[in-house]
Each structure stands twice: as C-alpha cells, then as structure tokens.
C-alpha cells in the first residue's frame, strides 16, 4: 500500500516510513497491518535477548537502532532525564563509528517533553532528515547520527 505524504502530497512507495521527496513522517491509518519495531537488549553474557517495545518503554522513552553498524534492533531505554550519545565508550548510547563525534548528542527532558540536542558535532545530528541544533521529539521520530538511524519511542 502506498501512502500520500501529509506535507507535500507525494505518493511514496510501499513500506516507506518517510516521504521520498520532502522527508516528512508518513502517517498510517489506525489498525493498519504494518510491522512493529523489533528490538533486543544485550544481557550480562553478551547474548541478544528479544524484548517487546512496550517492555522497553514501560518506564519512559527509548531509542532503537533502525539501521547502521550491524546493530539493528538494539534498544536504549532512557534512565533518568538525560542520555549521552557519542563515540566515547562511556556514553549512554555508544556508537562506534568515525562519523560520530565523541560527545555527539544529548537526549534531554525539558518539562514534559524530550529534546535531541547536538553537542557541536562535526557531522551534525538529524531529526527526520533535517539538521538540528535542538529539536523536540515525538513518537516515531527518526534520529540520524553518523551512519546510525535510531527511532525515538515515547512511553
């Protein structure tokens, strides 16, 4: 089933999540039979353990890798009111790629909303294909950092 873009009206191909012309998020009808986000966590032994997205977001939002680095489906639940993202090994979301700055971005809660802030990275942080300095996130927003694409899932 192809979808019409709510922003520009372009008819995107089947399975597309974002408009191929303007990059806007494509909205699907309630009850549509689309695939759901598959995710996992890594346990203490390094094994992949499948988890439901509702389990991941039970206590707050999460980021899930959609593409990049051979880590598709890895999830990162937010613990607290901020999450560091970068190439620094002690980052909350460690993205080991040369296109990712050591301190690349920050997911932070302001009031009731969550924001993605770029931390002055060389290659930039993108939300729904637009380069940002700071942007309020909504359910399903795509965040691109280097070669990684992550989806923001709210509770």
VENVENGI-V635173 format. One record per residue. N is the residue number from 1. RES is the residue in one small letter. PSI is psi in degrees with one decimal (999 if undefined). BURIAL is + if it has 9 or more other ideal C-beta (glycine too) atoms within 8 Angstrom, else -. D_CENTER is the distance of its C-alpha to the mean C-alpha in Angstrom with 2 decimals. Layout:
[[N RES PSI BURIAL D_CENTER] [N RES PSI BURIAL D_CENTER]]
//
This chain:
[[1 x 123.7 - 24.04] [2 x 154.1 - 23.08] [3 x 145.7 + 21.50] [4 x 131.5 - 22.76] [5 x 130.9 + 20.42] [6 x -16.4 - 20.87] [7 x -50.4 - 20.97] [8 x -8.5 - 23.24] [9 x -1.6 - 24.57] [10 x 139.2 + 23.79] [11 x 112.5 - 23.92] [12 x 159.6 + 20.98] [13 x 161.6 - 21.53] [14 x 136.3 - 21.02] [15 x -7.7 - 17.64] [16 x 139.9 + 15.78] [17 x -22.8 - 12.70] [18 x 147.2 + 13.29] [19 x 133.8 + 16.81] [20 x -11.9 - 18.35] [21 x -52.7 - 20.49] [22 x -10.1 - 18.62] [23 x 4.0 - 14.87] [24 x 149.4 + 14.80] [25 x 129.2 + 12.80] [26 x 129.1 + 15.43] [27 x 129.7 - 16.58] [28 x 152.4 - 18.24] [29 x 148.9 - 21.40] [30 x 139.3 - 21.70] [31 x 8.6 - 22.74] [32 x 157.3 - 21.52] [33 x 41.4 - 21.49] [34 x 159.0 - 18.06] [35 x 151.1 - 16.33] [36 x 165.3 - 14.16] [37 x 123.9 + 11.17] [38 x 132.4 - 13.03] [39 x 164.7 + 12.16] [40 x 167.4 + 14.43] [41 x 162.6 + 15.46] [42 x 123.1 - 17.97] [43 x -175.6 - 21.30] [44 x -27.3 - 24.02] [45 x -3.0 - 25.58] [46 x 3.1 - 22.50] [47 x 149.0 - 22.45] [48 x 128.0 - 19.43] [49 x 114.0 - 19.67] [50 x 140.1 - 18.07] [51 x 154.6 + 16.83] [52 x 145.0 - 16.12] [53 x -31.8 + 12.88] [54 x -30.5 - 15.45] [55 x -40.0 - 16.71] [56 x -38.8 + 13.50] [57 x 13.9 + 13.10] [58 x -32.8 - 16.91] [59 x 6.5 - 17.24] [60 x -173.5 - 14.26] [61 x 169.4 + 10.52] [62 x 157.8 + 8.11] [63 x 137.8 + 4.90] [64 x 128.8 + 5.49] [65 x 124.1 + 6.22] [66 x -29.1 + 7.16] [67 x 148.8 - 9.56] [68 x 137.0 + 11.57] [69 x 13.8 + 14.05] [70 x 23.5 - 15.21] [71 x 24.1 - 12.73] [72 x 128.2 - 11.03] [73 x -12.7 + 10.53] [74 x 134.0 + 10.69] [75 x 151.2 + 9.42] [76 x 92.7 + 9.70] [77 x 142.5 + 11.31] [78 x 125.5 + 12.12] [79 x 111.4 - 15.85] [80 x -153.3 - 17.65] [81 x 11.8 - 16.75] [82 x 151.5 - 14.88] [83 x 124.8 + 12.72] [84 x 143.8 + 13.50] [85 x 127.3 + 11.45] [86 x -171.6 + 13.76] [87 x -3.5 + 16.42] [88 x 126.5 + 18.71] [89 x -25.7 - 19.35] [90 x 11.4 - 19.44] [91 x 150.3 + 15.94] [92 x -37.9 - 14.02] [93 x 100.2 + 11.26] [94 x 116.1 + 13.69] [95 x 101.3 + 12.73] [96 x 85.4 - 16.20] [97 x 141.0 + 16.58] [98 x -23.0 - 19.08] [99 x -4.8 - 16.82] [100 x 129.1 + 14.88] [101 x 157.9 + 17.08] [102 x -47.9 - 18.34] [103 x 83.1 + 17.07] [104 x -53.4 + 14.28] [105 x 167.8 + 12.21] [106 x 128.4 + 12.44] [107 x 120.9 + 10.61] [108 x 143.9 + 13.82] [109 x 130.3 + 15.51] [110 x 110.7 - 18.19] [111 x -123.6 - 20.48] [112 x -3.7 - 18.70] [113 x 157.1 - 15.52] [114 x 138.3 + 12.40] [115 x 146.0 + 12.01] [116 x 121.9 + 10.14] [117 x 132.5 + 13.21] [118 x 138.0 + 14.04] [119 x 37.9 + 16.80] [120 x 28.8 - 19.00] [121 x 153.2 + 17.33] [122 x -43.9 - 19.39] [123 x -3.4 - 16.90] [124 x 164.7 - 14.78] [125 x 136.6 + 11.26] [126 x 137.9 + 10.08] [127 x 121.7 + 8.48] [128 x 43.4 + 9.44] [129 x 12.3 - 11.64] [130 x 131.3 - 13.52] [131 x 136.8 - 14.22] [132 x 158.5 + 14.09] [133 x -42.6 - 16.02] [134 x 137.3 - 14.70] [135 x 134.8 + 12.90] [136 x 134.0 - 12.76] [137 x 149.3 + 9.59] [138 x 161.6 - 10.28] [139 x 129.0 - 9.41] [140 x -1.2 + 7.39] [141 x 141.9 + 6.26] [142 x 126.4 + 4.68] [143 x 127.3 + 4.50] [144 x 126.1 + 7.19] [145 x 111.5 + 9.25] [146 x -133.1 + 12.36] [147 x -0.8 - 12.21] [148 x 136.2 + 8.80] [149 x 126.0 + 6.00] [150 x 149.4 + 2.64] [151 x 135.9 + 2.30] [152 x 126.2 + 4.07] [153 x 120.0 + 7.42] [154 x 168.0 + 10.55] [155 x 999 - 13.79]]
//
